[in-house]
Amino acid sequence: MGIDPNILAMIDELDALRNQRDDHWQVPRIEGQLLYQFALVVRARLIVEVGTSYGFSGLFWAAALQATSGKLHTIDLSQKKYDSSRQTFAKAKVQDVIVSHHGNALEVLPTIPDMIDIAFLDADKDMTQKYFDLVWPKVRPGGSVLTDNATTHRKELGDFVAHVRSRKDATSSEIPVGNGLEWTVKLPR
């Protein structure tokens, strides 16, 4: 069983709109497909996303979470993107697996439940370390933090990448797909 046709239709729509928007900041489609497969293989039950944008990556997460009976908590500061992504999720008929949060991720992340399987950090790059520090204690052993733009924003994320790669409680490496992902896995205690 693949991705639901309602979800695929919205993925296609947002993919086409990316060329008309100067503020879409969405992952490339091949990276979205990787996120979907990654969530399936780890049987994710709780995913947290910082940076909803128009909901493109959220659609891939939601497709996997329908199969794993999980939930996505996605956060965006922009009212426009929050409203648009909620409409997208409703059209794709995935609002039952998504909890959309409008607000500052620094305030929302402490309210998210523990035992996160996957956290996806894809917002303002200068805040990535702060988002990571808030989400990391909530990530279950064996869980992951995926940080987008590891290759496209190598300079901006350089200190962050050096930090996660030096952690004693993690292993971290780059996946060169799409914008590039820094994949940080929490080691068992």
C-alpha positions as CSV (number, residue, x, y, z in Angstrom):
1,M,0.0,0.0,0.0
2,G,1.4,3.4,-1.0
3,I,0.5,6.9,-0.2
4,D,-3.2,7.7,-0.1
5,P,-4.5,9.4,-3.3
6,N,-5.9,12.4,-1.3
7,I,-2.4,13.0,0.2
8,L,-0.7,12.5,-3.2
9,A,-3.0,15.0,-4.8
10,M,-2.0,17.6,-2.2
11,I,1.7,16.7,-2.5
12,D,1.3,17.3,-6.3
13,E,-0.5,20.6,-5.7
14,L,2.1,22.0,-3.3
15,D,5.0,20.8,-5.5
16,A,3.5,22.8,-8.4
17,L,2.9,25.8,-6.2
18,R,6.5,25.9,-5.0
19,N,7.5,27.6,-8.3
20,Q,5.0,30.4,-7.6
21,R,5.9,31.1,-4.0
22,D,9.0,32.9,-2.8
23,D,8.4,31.8,0.8
24,H,7.7,28.1,0.4
25,W,10.9,26.7,2.0
26,Q,9.7,23.1,1.5
27,V,11.8,20.1,1.2
28,P,12.4,18.6,-2.3
29,R,10.0,15.8,-3.1
30,I,12.7,13.2,-3.0
31,E,13.5,14.2,0.6
32,G,9.8,14.1,1.5
33,Q,9.7,10.5,0.2
34,L,12.7,9.7,2.4
35,L,10.9,11.2,5.4
36,Y,7.9,9.0,4.6
37,Q,9.9,5.8,4.4
38,F,12.0,6.7,7.4
39,A,8.8,7.1,9.6
40,L,7.5,3.8,8.3
41,V,10.7,1.8,9.0
42,V,10.9,3.1,12.6
43,R,7.2,2.7,13.0
44,A,7.0,6.2,14.3
45,R,4.2,7.0,16.7
46,L,5.1,10.6,17.6
47,I,6.8,13.0,15.2
48,V,7.5,16.6,16.0
49,E,8.2,19.1,13.2
50,V,9.5,22.6,13.7
51,G,8.7,24.6,10.6
52,T,5.4,23.5,9.0
53,S,5.5,26.0,6.2
54,Y,2.7,25.2,3.8
55,G,2.6,21.5,4.9
56,F,4.6,19.7,2.3
57,S,6.8,17.6,4.6
58,G,3.8,17.3,6.9
59,L,1.9,15.4,4.2
60,F,4.7,12.8,3.9
61,W,4.8,12.4,7.7
62,A,1.0,12.1,7.8
63,A,1.0,9.4,5.1
64,A,3.4,7.3,7.2
65,L,1.5,8.1,10.5
66,Q,-1.7,6.8,9.0
67,A,0.0,3.4,8.7
68,T,1.6,3.5,12.1
69,S,-1.4,5.0,14.0
70,G,0.8,7.9,15.2
71,K,0.6,11.7,15.5
72,L,2.5,14.6,14.1
73,H,2.9,17.8,16.1
74,T,3.9,20.5,13.7
75,I,4.8,24.1,14.6
76,D,4.9,27.3,12.6
77,L,5.2,31.0,13.7
78,S,3.6,32.4,10.6
79,Q,-0.2,32.8,10.8
80,K,-0.4,32.6,7.0
81,K,1.4,29.3,6.8
82,Y,-0.4,27.9,9.8
83,D,-3.8,28.6,8.2
84,S,-2.7,27.4,4.8
85,S,-1.2,24.2,6.1
86,R,-4.4,23.4,8.1
87,Q,-6.4,23.8,4.9
88,T,-4.0,21.5,3.1
89,F,-4.2,18.9,5.8
90,A,-8.0,19.0,5.7
91,K,-8.1,18.6,1.9
92,A,-5.7,15.7,2.2
93,K,-8.0,14.2,5.0
94,V,-5.1,13.9,7.4
95,Q,-6.1,16.3,10.1
96,D,-6.8,13.3,12.4
97,V,-3.1,12.5,12.6
98,I,-1.8,16.1,12.8
99,V,-1.8,18.5,15.7
100,S,-1.0,22.0,14.2
101,H,0.6,24.5,16.6
102,H,0.7,28.2,15.8
103,G,3.4,30.0,17.8
104,N,7.0,30.2,18.8
105,A,8.6,26.8,18.8
106,L,10.6,27.7,21.9
107,E,7.3,28.1,23.8
108,V,5.5,25.2,22.1
109,L,8.2,22.5,22.3
110,P,8.1,22.2,26.1
111,T,4.3,21.3,25.9
112,I,4.9,18.4,23.5
113,P,4.7,14.9,25.0
114,D,7.9,12.8,25.7
115,M,8.9,9.7,23.8
116,I,9.4,11.4,20.4
117,D,10.4,8.9,17.7
118,I,11.4,11.6,15.2
119,A,12.0,15.3,15.5
120,F,12.3,17.3,12.3
121,L,14.0,20.7,12.6
122,D,13.4,22.8,9.5
123,A,13.0,26.5,10.6
124,D,15.3,29.5,11.2
125,K,18.8,28.0,11.1
126,D,20.2,30.3,13.8
127,M,17.7,28.8,16.3
128,T,18.4,25.2,15.4
129,Q,20.6,24.5,18.5
130,K,17.9,25.9,20.8
131,Y,15.2,23.8,19.2
132,F,17.4,20.7,19.4
133,D,18.1,21.4,23.1
134,L,14.4,21.6,23.9
135,V,13.5,18.5,21.9
136,W,16.4,16.2,22.7
137,P,15.4,15.3,26.3
138,K,12.0,14.2,24.9
139,V,13.5,11.9,22.1
140,R,13.3,8.3,23.1
141,P,16.5,6.2,23.1
142,G,16.9,5.0,19.6
143,G,14.9,8.0,18.3
144,S,16.2,10.6,15.9
145,V,16.4,14.3,15.2
146,L,16.6,15.1,11.5
147,T,17.8,18.6,10.7
148,D,17.1,19.9,7.2
149,N,19.4,21.9,5.0
150,A,22.6,20.2,6.2
151,T,24.2,20.7,2.7
152,T,22.3,23.8,1.5
153,H,23.1,25.7,4.7
154,R,26.3,24.1,5.7
155,K,27.9,27.3,6.9
156,E,24.9,28.4,9.0
157,L,24.6,24.9,10.6
158,G,28.3,24.2,11.0
159,D,28.5,24.9,14.7
160,F,25.3,22.9,15.3
161,V,26.5,19.9,13.3
162,A,29.9,20.0,15.2
163,H,27.9,20.0,18.4
164,V,25.7,17.0,17.7
165,R,28.6,15.0,16.3
166,S,30.5,15.6,19.5
167,R,27.7,14.4,21.8
168,K,28.5,11.3,23.9
169,D,24.8,10.3,23.9
170,A,24.3,10.4,20.1
171,T,25.6,9.4,16.8
172,S,25.2,11.8,13.9
173,S,25.9,11.9,10.2
174,E,24.8,13.6,7.0
175,I,22.3,12.1,4.5
176,P,23.0,13.8,1.2
177,V,19.4,13.7,-0.2
178,G,17.5,16.8,-1.2
179,N,18.6,19.7,1.0
180,G,20.7,17.3,3.0
181,L,19.7,16.0,6.4
182,E,21.8,15.8,9.6
183,W,20.6,12.5,11.2
184,T,21.2,12.5,14.9
185,V,20.3,9.2,16.7
186,K,20.0,9.0,20.5
187,L,22.1,6.2,21.8
188,P,20.5,3.7,24.3
189,R,21.3,4.6,27.9
